């Protein structure tokens, strides 16, 4: 996700007229991450990840 959001850091130095394109890039990257195959999800974020505490999935 950090890579998908990285272009947001460029907003301050990007001309205003290029902001829409930058946001479209971020949107496309985030959409691709959400549509990725389950195996593409980083291991540490999967519920069955080694060392992941059961309480991390518990409801508040």
WOMO-V216288 format. One line per field, one symbol per residue. ss: DSSP state (@ for helix, = for strand, . for the rest). burial: 1 if it has 24 or more other C-alpha atoms within 12 Angstrom, else 0. A space follows every 10 residues. Layout:
ss = ???
burial = ???
//
This chain:
ss = .@@@@@@@@@ @@@..@@@@@ @@@@@@@@@@ @@@@@..@@@ ..@@@..... ...@@@@...
burial = 0000001100 0000000000 0100010000 0000000000 0000000000 0000000000
//
